Amino acid sequence: MELIRGLHNLRPQHHGCVATIGNFDGVHLGHQAVIGQLADEAARLNCPAVVITFEPQPMEYFSPDKVPARLTRFREKVEALRRFAVDRVLCLGFNRELAGLSAEDFIRRILVEGLGIRYLVVGDDFRFGKGRTGDFQQLAAAGRQYNFAVVNMHTFAVDGERVSSTRIRQAMESGRLQEAERLLGRDYRMSGRVVHGEKLGRQLGYPTANIYLHRRASPLQGIFVVEVYGLAGEPLPGVASLGTRPTVDGKRVLLEVFLFDFNRDIYGEHIQVSFLHKLRDEEKFESLEALKAKIAEDVQRAQDYFVKITSR
């Protein structure tokens, strides 16, 4: 899969494709259905399938203080898209220039001149262009003018309700990880590079792999049973804390993972943390000894969880 960063990096060989446009946050089952729809048409027309997305997401540009937590950072989204029938991802930097582009210019410069699009899949509520004046009807009219097809995304439902990033986020915020997994089509994961921390876990007898999330906000907080990928012997079982560490008056959201029976040096390694089950919310303890006792309880409950699932 080819990643194209910015309209200025489009080349003549990128002309002629089928495409879809959206945030694709989470790359959930609904997104996967769209990609399948796109892949079928790409095969029929014998041309590449392209996902057009934005960084930052438009809501993050216009309302940074009100935007909900992302399910996936950009790198995580790209890695998820690699698993499906996507030939190229075109990431457009959402800035003042793009936000000020009229709907007509968006169609002409990006879809027609930039990509030479032959088939476009969007939601019927998709809005674009300055002031969000562009809509599905305008795209359909442009398709007739420039000779490309415009079709609706197929609605994908689970338990009679549409799958969406908002629905997944709500499930995760409520600790319903199994529901989120069903809607994503996989375990929920976060990824990042292991960095040096304050070594508090080591002092308490539970050394952790620390990951700074580089997110405005996290869709999860609490203590979780996890598996770690990206290291030899994967998946590696463990327990993770995701939050601000109120007992030590932490301010920055940090992901700390304690791996069972593990003592390798993994600083600098890029790992993926898969969240399997929520044990509890974060708590503020009166002392480090009280925190240490609770961590021991969390570790035991996590180990019991793995024994239970392996004995099924």
N, C-alpha and C positions, 0 to 999 in steps of 0.2 A: 504493500500500500504506500502510495506517495503522499507526502504532506506538503502542501503548497501554502506558504505563509504570505498572504497579501496579493492583491490584484496585480501588482507590478511584477510578480514572479510568474504570471501566466505566460506560456510560450505557445507558438503555433501548434505544437504537438498536443496541446491541451484542448484544442478546438474540436468540438464534436463529442457530445456526451449526453447521458441522462443524469438528472440530479434531483436532490431534495434539499430543502432549506430548513434549518431549525437549530435550537440550542442542543438537542440530543443529550440533555443532562441525565446521567445514569445509564444511557443506552439500554433501556428496559425493553420488555416484551413488545410494547407498542412500537417503539423505535425499530426493533428487530423485524417486525412485520412490514414496516415501511421499506426497510432495506431489502427484504425479500421481494417485495413488489417492484422495487427499482431494479434489482438484479435480474428478474424475469424479463423486464423490458430491455435491459442492457444486452442480454443474451439474444433477444429477438432482433435488435438493431445492430448487434455486433459493435458495440462501443462501450467506453468505460462508464462505471457508475461512480458518481461524485456526491459527497456530502458537503454542503456549504454550511459553515457555522461561523460564529462570531466570538471574538475575545477582546475585551470582556463581553459578557452577555449584555444585550441591550438594556435590560432592567438594571444591571449593575452600573451602567454608564449614566442612566437618567436618574435613578433613585438608589444610590449606594447605601444609604442608611436604612432603607426599607426592604431591600431584596432578601429573600429567604436563603438559607444555607444551601450551597450546591451539594448535590450528591457526588459529583465527580469533578476534580480539578481537570484542567485541559489535558495534561499528560495522561491522566487516568482514562479520560474519554477517548483519546486517540488509541491507547492500548486496547480498550474494549472494542473499538471499531475495527481493529486489525483482525478480530476473530470472525468477522462476517464478510460478505461479498461486497466489499467497498474497495474500489481501485484507487480513489484519490479523495483526500480531504482538503478542501479549500477553506482556510481560516482567514476571515477578513477582520482586520483590526477595527473594532467599533470605536470611532473617534469623531471629532467634530465634522470632518469632511464627509465621512460616511453617513452620519446622522443628518447632515444637511443635503444629502443627495435626494433629488425628487424621485418619485416613483418611476416616472418615465426614464430618467437617466439611470436608475438602478437596473431596470430591464435592459436598456440599450447597452450600457457599458459593461455590466457584469454577465448577464445571461446571454446576450446576443453577440457582442463584439469579443468579450473575454472568453466565454466558454462554448459559443456556438451550440447552444443547448437544443436538444431534439425532443426531450420529454422531461416534464417537471412534475414532481409530486409535492404538494403542499396541503396543509389543512385548510378547510373552507373558511376558517376564521383568521387566516394568516394576514397580517398587516405589515406594510413595509413602506419605505420612503419617508421623506421629511414630513413630520406631523402625522405619520402612520396613515397617509391618504391612500396608498396603494392597497388593493384587496384582490380576492380571487377573481372577481369579474374582470378587473383590469388586466390581470395576468392572462386570462382566457382570451381577451380581445387581442392582447399583444401576441399570443400564440398564433392566432389566425393571421395576424399581420406578418409575423416573422417565420411562420411555418414550424412551430413546435407545439406539441400536445401538452395540455395542462390538466391534471387529474387530482381528485381528492385522495388524501390518505385514507386507507381503510381503518375504521375504528376497531381497536382491539380491546376486548373486555375479559375480565376474570371475575367470576362470581357475579356476573350481570352488571358490573360497573367498569367504566373505562379505565384503562391503565394509564397513569400519568405520573410525572415526577412529583407533583404535589401529593398525590395519594401515597406514594412510597415514602415521602418525607414525613408525612403524618404518622404512618405506621412505625417508622423508625423512632420518631420522637416519643412515641408511646411505648417503646420497647418491644414492639411486635416484629421481631426480626424474621421469624418464619414467614409471616405475611409479606414482608418486603422482599424476601428471597423468592417467593412465588411470582411476584410482579416483575422482579428483575430478571428472573430466569437463571439466577446464580446467587451465591453468597455475596453480601455486601462487603466491599474491600476499600481500604485506604492504602496509599503507598507513600513512601518517602525514604529519605536517606537517614541512616543511623548516625546520630551526632552525640557529642559529649554533653552530659548533663551535670547536675549538681552532685551526683553520686549518692543521693539520699537513699535510693533503693539498696545500694550496696551496703550502706551503713546499717540498714534494717535487716540485712540478710537475704534480700531479694533483688539482685542486680537486674536492671532493666535496660532494654534497647530503647533509646529515646528518639522520637521523630517529631520535628516541628512541622506542622501541617500546612503552613503558608495559605491559610484560608481566612476569609473575612469572618466566617462562622462555621461551626460544625453541626451537621444534622444529628449527630449522636453525642451523648455525654453519659458517663457512668463507668461501671466495671463490667467487663465482658469476658466470656470464654472465646478464645481466638485460635486460629491456625495461621502460621507465617509461611509465606512462599518467597522464593528468591534465594534461598540458602540450601546448601547440600543437605540431603536428607528430608527435604520438604515432602509433605507439610509438617511443620513442627508445632506441637501443641503448647498452649500457654494461656495466660490470663493477662488482660490489658486494662489499664486505667486511661480513660480519655476525658480530659477536663482541665481545670485550672489548679487542682491540688489545694483545696481550701485550708487544709490543716497547716500548711506552711505559707499561707497567704499568697499563693501563686496568682499571677495575673494573665499569663499567656496560656492559651490552650495547647496542651501537650499530650501526645500519645506515648505511653510507656508500656512496654511489653516485657513480661517476665516469662521466659521459656523454661519448661521443665527439663531438668537434667542436662543443662546446656552451659558450657563455659568457654566457648570460642570467642575470639576477638572479631567483632563484625563492624567496628566503626568504619563509616564511609560506604557500607554496603547499601544498595537500594532494595528495599523489601516491600512485600505486599502483605497486609494484615487483613485476614478474613474474619468477620464478626459472626459468631455462631449463636450466641445466647447471652442475654443480659442477666447479670447476677444482681445488680443493685444500682441505685443512684450514688453519685458522689456524696460523701459526708465530711463534716469537719469534726475531727477528734480532739479531745482535750490534751492529749499527749502523744508523743511518738510511740510510746509503748502500746497505747490503745490502738493506734494505727497499725502497728506491727502485728498485733493479735488479730485484727480484722483481715489483714492481708493473708495471714496463715489460713484463716477460715475461707477466704475467697479462693485460694490455691487449692484447698481440699475440695471445695465444691466444684471447681473446674475439672479437677482430676476425676472426681466422681462422674461428671458429665461425660467425659471421654470413655470411661469404663462402661457406662450405660449404653452409649451409642454403638460401641464395638461389640457388645454382647447381644445386640438385637439379631 
